[in-house]
Amino acid sequence: MSVRPLVFGYLRTQPGVTDGLVAWMRGDLADYAEREGFALAGVFVEHADGGSSALMALIDALNRHEAQAIVVPALQHFSLDPADGHALRLLVERETGAPVLVMYPSAGDPA
């Protein structure tokens, strides 16, 4: 039995998002990771209406563990502004050496 490489997930919630929806999104990330040949090691959740620093915790975890990638549902989870989302993706990839896998890329996302 081979061991699947690890990935971390990242979500940013908007005000009013229910715990049930967050749980569903976590499951969606886990399903995607499994389909792509990975094991989801954990999900970092940033609350847009709070002062959490889940993105910094994600970068720290990637630098401490042997995770191969980061999975996000869409670049909008980094930022609602497409240019900022792309810039944050590049920053995370540069800081960690791990690629960001986007489950549902939009037509407007930079390659």
ZASEVO-463917 format. One record per residue (C-alpha): residue number from 1; residue in three letters; y, x, z. Coordinates in pm, 1 decimal. Last residue first. Layout:
N
<r><num>NUM</num><residuo>ala</residuo><c2>Y</c2><c1>X</c1><c3>Z</c3></r>
...
REM end
This chain:
111
<r><num>111</num><residuo>ala</residuo><c2>3084.2</c2><c1>-245.9</c1><c3>-1592.9</c3></r>
<r><num>110</num><residuo>pro</residuo><c2>3400.3</c2><c1>-433.1</c1><c3>-1498.1</c3></r>
<r><num>109</num><residuo>asp</residuo><c2>3333.1</c2><c1>-788.9</c1><c3>-1379.4</c3></r>
<r><num>108</num><residuo>gly</residuo><c2>3494.3</c2><c1>-1059.1</c1><c3>-1596.0</c3></r>
<r><num>107</num><residuo>ala</residuo><c2>3166.7</c2><c1>-1205.2</c1><c3>-1726.6</c3></r>
<r><num>106</num><residuo>ser</residuo><c2>3050.8</c2><c1>-1259.0</c1><c3>-1371.3</c3></r>
<r><num>105</num><residuo>pro</residuo><c2>2775.5</c2><c1>-1065.1</c1><c3>-1200.9</c3></r>
<r><num>104</num><residuo>tyr</residuo><c2>2531.0</c2><c1>-1272.2</c1><c3>-993.9</c3></r>
<r><num>103</num><residuo>met</residuo><c2>2301.6</c2><c1>-1044.7</c1><c3>-796.2</c3></r>
<r><num>102</num><residuo>val</residuo><c2>2532.6</c2><c1>-743.4</c1><c3>-791.4</c3></r>
<r><num>101</num><residuo>leu</residuo><c2>2356.1</c2><c1>-418.4</c1><c3>-699.5</c3></r>
<r><num>100</num><residuo>val</residuo><c2>2590.0</c2><c1>-162.1</c1><c3>-544.0</c3></r>
<r><num>99</num><residuo>pro</residuo><c2>2465.8</c2><c1>191.6</c1><c3>-598.8</c3></r>
<r><num>98</num><residuo>ala</residuo><c2>2413.1</c2><c1>424.3</c1><c3>-302.1</c3></r>
<r><num>97</num><residuo>gly</residuo><c2>2587.3</c2><c1>763.8</c1><c3>-285.7</c3></r>
<r><num>96</num><residuo>thr</residuo><c2>2745.0</c2><c1>648.0</c1><c3>38.7</c3></r>
<r><num>95</num><residuo>glu</residuo><c2>3116.9</c2><c1>721.9</c1><c3>10.5</c3></r>
<r><num>94</num><residuo>arg</residuo><c2>3126.1</c2><c1>716.8</c1><c3>-371.0</c3></r>
<r><num>93</num><residuo>glu</residuo><c2>2925.9</c2><c1>393.4</c1><c3>-401.0</c3></r>
<r><num>92</num><residuo>val</residuo><c2>3134.7</c2><c1>226.8</c1><c3>-129.5</c3></r>
<r><num>91</num><residuo>leu</residuo><c2>3459.6</c2><c1>335.9</c1><c3>-295.2</c3></r>
<r><num>90</num><residuo>leu</residuo><c2>3342.6</c2><c1>226.5</c1><c3>-640.7</c3></r>
<r><num>89</num><residuo>arg</residuo><c2>3250.4</c2><c1>-119.1</c1><c3>-508.9</c3></r>
<r><num>88</num><residuo>leu</residuo><c2>3580.8</c2><c1>-138.4</c1><c3>-323.5</c3></r>
<r><num>87</num><residuo>ala</residuo><c2>3767.5</c2><c1>-65.9</c1><c3>-649.3</c3></r>
<r><num>86</num><residuo>his</residuo><c2>3564.8</c2><c1>-330.8</c1><c3>-834.7</c3></r>
<r><num>85</num><residuo>gly</residuo><c2>3642.9</c2><c1>-590.3</c1><c3>-569.9</c3></r>
<r><num>84</num><residuo>asp</residuo><c2>4009.9</c2><c1>-490.1</c1><c3>-572.5</c3></r>
<r><num>83</num><residuo>ala</residuo><c2>4027.3</c2><c1>-537.3</c1><c3>-950.4</c3></r>
<r><num>82</num><residuo>pro</residuo><c2>3843.7</c2><c1>-871.2</c1><c3>-930.6</c3></r>
<r><num>81</num><residuo>asp</residuo><c2>4073.9</c2><c1>-1011.8</c1><c3>-655.7</c3></r>
<r><num>80</num><residuo>leu</residuo><c2>3857.1</c2><c1>-1226.5</c1><c3>-426.7</c3></r>
<r><num>79</num><residuo>ser</residuo><c2>3744.1</c2><c1>-905.9</c1><c3>-258.4</c3></r>
<r><num>78</num><residuo>phe</residuo><c2>3418.2</c2><c1>-735.0</c1><c3>-159.3</c3></r>
<r><num>77</num><residuo>his</residuo><c2>3223.1</c2><c1>-1062.6</c1><c3>-162.0</c3></r>
<r><num>76</num><residuo>gln</residuo><c2>3395.0</c2><c1>-1142.2</c1><c3>-491.2</c3></r>
<r><num>75</num><residuo>leu</residuo><c2>3178.1</c2><c1>-867.6</c1><c3>-641.9</c3></r>
<r><num>74</num><residuo>ala</residuo><c2>2890.2</c2><c1>-1116.4</c1><c3>-639.1</c3></r>
<r><num>73</num><residuo>pro</residuo><c2>2575.8</c2><c1>-1185.9</c1><c3>-429.7</c3></r>
<r><num>72</num><residuo>val</residuo><c2>2590.3</c2><c1>-835.1</c1><c3>-284.3</c3></r>
<r><num>71</num><residuo>val</residuo><c2>2303.1</c2><c1>-586.6</c1><c3>-258.7</c3></r>
<r><num>70</num><residuo>ile</residuo><c2>2356.1</c2><c1>-228.8</c1><c3>-138.8</c3></r>
<r><num>69</num><residuo>ala</residuo><c2>2128.5</c2><c1>53.6</c1><c3>-250.8</c3></r>
<r><num>68</num><residuo>gln</residuo><c2>1868.3</c2><c1>318.3</c1><c3>-164.6</c3></r>
<r><num>67</num><residuo>ala</residuo><c2>1862.3</c2><c1>293.7</c1><c3>212.3</c3></r>
<r><num>66</num><residuo>glu</residuo><c2>1758.1</c2><c1>613.0</c1><c3>386.7</c3></r>
<r><num>65</num><residuo>his</residuo><c2>1953.6</c2><c1>559.2</c1><c3>701.9</c3></r>
<r><num>64</num><residuo>arg</residuo><c2>2256.9</c2><c1>724.1</c1><c3>862.4</c3></r>
<r><num>63</num><residuo>asn</residuo><c2>2501.3</c2><c1>725.2</c1><c3>567.4</c3></r>
<r><num>62</num><residuo>leu</residuo><c2>2396.8</c2><c1>375.5</c1><c3>466.3</c3></r>
<r><num>61</num><residuo>ala</residuo><c2>2444.0</c2><c1>254.0</c1><c3>823.1</c3></r>
<r><num>60</num><residuo>asp</residuo><c2>2797.3</c2><c1>400.0</c1><c3>839.6</c3></r>
<r><num>59</num><residuo>ile</residuo><c2>2892.7</c2><c1>240.8</c1><c3>507.0</c3></r>
<r><num>58</num><residuo>leu</residuo><c2>2756.7</c2><c1>-94.1</c1><c3>628.6</c3></r>
<r><num>57</num><residuo>ala</residuo><c2>2941.9</c2><c1>-64.3</c1><c3>961.4</c3></r>
<r><num>56</num><residuo>met</residuo><c2>3263.7</c2><c1>3.4</c1><c3>766.5</c3></r>
<r><num>55</num><residuo>leu</residuo><c2>3201.8</c2><c1>-307.3</c1><c3>555.1</c3></r>
<r><num>54</num><residuo>ala</residuo><c2>3113.8</c2><c1>-514.3</c1><c3>863.3</c3></r>
<r><num>53</num><residuo>ser</residuo><c2>3451.5</c2><c1>-448.5</c1><c3>1023.8</c3></r>
<r><num>52</num><residuo>ser</residuo><c2>3509.2</c2><c1>-784.3</c1><c3>1184.8</c3></r>
<r><num>51</num><residuo>gly</residuo><c2>3862.9</c2><c1>-906.5</c1><c3>1250.6</c3></r>
<r><num>50</num><residuo>gly</residuo><c2>3809.3</c2><c1>-1272.6</c1><c3>1181.8</c3></r>
<r><num>49</num><residuo>asp</residuo><c2>3886.3</c2><c1>-1533.8</c1><c3>916.9</c3></r>
<r><num>48</num><residuo>ala</residuo><c2>3724.9</c2><c1>-1335.0</c1><c3>636.2</c3></r>
<r><num>47</num><residuo>his</residuo><c2>3407.9</c2><c1>-1290.4</c1><c3>840.6</c3></r>
<r><num>46</num><residuo>glu</residuo><c2>3220.6</c2><c1>-986.4</c1><c3>712.4</c3></r>
<r><num>45</num><residuo>val</residuo><c2>2841.1</c2><c1>-1015.7</c1><c3>732.0</c3></r>
<r><num>44</num><residuo>phe</residuo><c2>2620.3</c2><c1>-708.3</c1><c3>714.5</c3></r>
<r><num>43</num><residuo>val</residuo><c2>2265.1</c2><c1>-786.5</c1><c3>607.8</c3></r>
<r><num>42</num><residuo>gly</residuo><c2>1959.6</c2><c1>-586.9</c1><c3>710.1</c3></r>
<r><num>41</num><residuo>ala</residuo><c2>1672.5</c2><c1>-369.9</c1><c3>588.5</c3></r>
<r><num>40</num><residuo>leu</residuo><c2>1601.7</c2><c1>-575.5</c1><c3>274.6</c3></r>
<r><num>39</num><residuo>ala</residuo><c2>1288.0</c2><c1>-431.8</c1><c3>114.7</c3></r>
<r><num>38</num><residuo>phe</residuo><c2>1315.2</c2><c1>-328.3</c1><c3>-248.5</c3></r>
<r><num>37</num><residuo>gly</residuo><c2>1118.5</c2><c1>-386.8</c1><c3>-570.3</c3></r>
<r><num>36</num><residuo>glu</residuo><c2>1379.3</c2><c1>-588.7</c1><c3>-762.5</c3></r>
<r><num>35</num><residuo>arg</residuo><c2>1206.8</c2><c1>-919.5</c1><c3>-686.7</c3></r>
<r><num>34</num><residuo>glu</residuo><c2>1195.8</c2><c1>-822.8</c1><c3>-317.2</c3></r>
<r><num>33</num><residuo>ala</residuo><c2>1566.8</c2><c1>-743.3</c1><c3>-307.3</c3></r>
<r><num>32</num><residuo>tyr</residuo><c2>1650.8</c2><c1>-1071.9</c1><c3>-480.5</c3></r>
<r><num>31</num><residuo>asp</residuo><c2>1442.8</c2><c1>-1271.9</c1><c3>-231.9</c3></r>
<r><num>30</num><residuo>ala</residuo><c2>1604.8</c2><c1>-1092.0</c1><c3>63.1</c3></r>
<r><num>29</num><residuo>leu</residuo><c2>1955.1</c2><c1>-1153.1</c1><c3>-76.2</c3></r>
<r><num>28</num><residuo>asp</residuo><c2>1877.1</c2><c1>-1522.5</c1><c3>-127.3</c3></r>
<r><num>27</num><residuo>gly</residuo><c2>1742.0</c2><c1>-1543.7</c1><c3>226.7</c3></r>
<r><num>26</num><residuo>arg</residuo><c2>2063.8</c2><c1>-1394.1</c1><c3>362.5</c3></r>
<r><num>25</num><residuo>met</residuo><c2>2260.8</c2><c1>-1643.4</c1><c3>148.6</c3></r>
<r><num>24</num><residuo>trp</residuo><c2>2060.8</c2><c1>-1932.3</c1><c3>301.1</c3></r>
<r><num>23</num><residuo>ala</residuo><c2>2128.9</c2><c1>-1803.0</c1><c3>653.7</c3></r>
<r><num>22</num><residuo>val</residuo><c2>2501.5</c2><c1>-1777.3</c1><c3>572.6</c3></r>
<r><num>21</num><residuo>leu</residuo><c2>2492.7</c2><c1>-2133.6</c1><c3>438.7</c3></r>
<r><num>20</num><residuo>gly</residuo><c2>2329.1</c2><c1>-2257.4</c1><c3>757.3</c3></r>
<r><num>19</num><residuo>asp</residuo><c2>2580.4</c2><c1>-2070.9</c1><c3>972.9</c3></r>
<r><num>18</num><residuo>thr</residuo><c2>2848.8</c2><c1>-2276.0</c1><c3>800.9</c3></r>
<r><num>17</num><residuo>val</residuo><c2>3133.2</c2><c1>-2143.9</c1><c3>585.1</c3></r>
<r><num>16</num><residuo>gly</residuo><c2>3458.8</c2><c1>-2297.5</c1><c3>710.1</c3></r>
<r><num>15</num><residuo>pro</residuo><c2>3674.3</c2><c1>-1990.0</c1><c3>661.5</c3></r>
<r><num>14</num><residuo>gln</residuo><c2>3534.9</c2><c1>-1764.8</c1><c3>387.0</c3></r>
<r><num>13</num><residuo>thr</residuo><c2>3233.6</c2><c1>-1544.0</c1><c3>434.8</c3></r>
<r><num>12</num><residuo>arg</residuo><c2>3198.1</c2><c1>-1187.6</c1><c3>313.3</c3></r>
<r><num>11</num><residuo>leu</residuo><c2>2838.4</c2><c1>-1081.9</c1><c3>254.5</c3></r>
<r><num>10</num><residuo>tyr</residuo><c2>2667.3</c2><c1>-742.5</c1><c3>237.9</c3></r>
<r><num>9</num><residuo>gly</residuo><c2>2298.4</c2><c1>-661.7</c1><c3>200.1</c3></r>
<r><num>8</num><residuo>phe</residuo><c2>2123.9</c2><c1>-338.1</c1><c3>283.0</c3></r>
<r><num>7</num><residuo>val</residuo><c2>1849.1</c2><c1>-180.4</c1><c3>73.5</c3></r>
<r><num>6</num><residuo>leu</residuo><c2>1525.4</c2><c1>-6.9</c1><c3>166.8</c3></r>
<r><num>5</num><residuo>pro</residuo><c2>1267.9</c2><c1>144.1</c1><c3>-68.8</c3></r>
<r><num>4</num><residuo>arg</residuo><c2>934.9</c2><c1>-39.4</c1><c3>-74.2</c3></r>
<r><num>3</num><residuo>val</residuo><c2>642.1</c2><c1>126.8</c1><c3>99.5</c3></r>
<r><num>2</num><residuo>ser</residuo><c2>327.1</c2><c1>154.0</c1><c3>-106.6</c3></r>
<r><num>1</num><residuo>met</residuo><c2>0.0</c2><c1>0.0</c1><c3>0.0</c3></r>
REM end
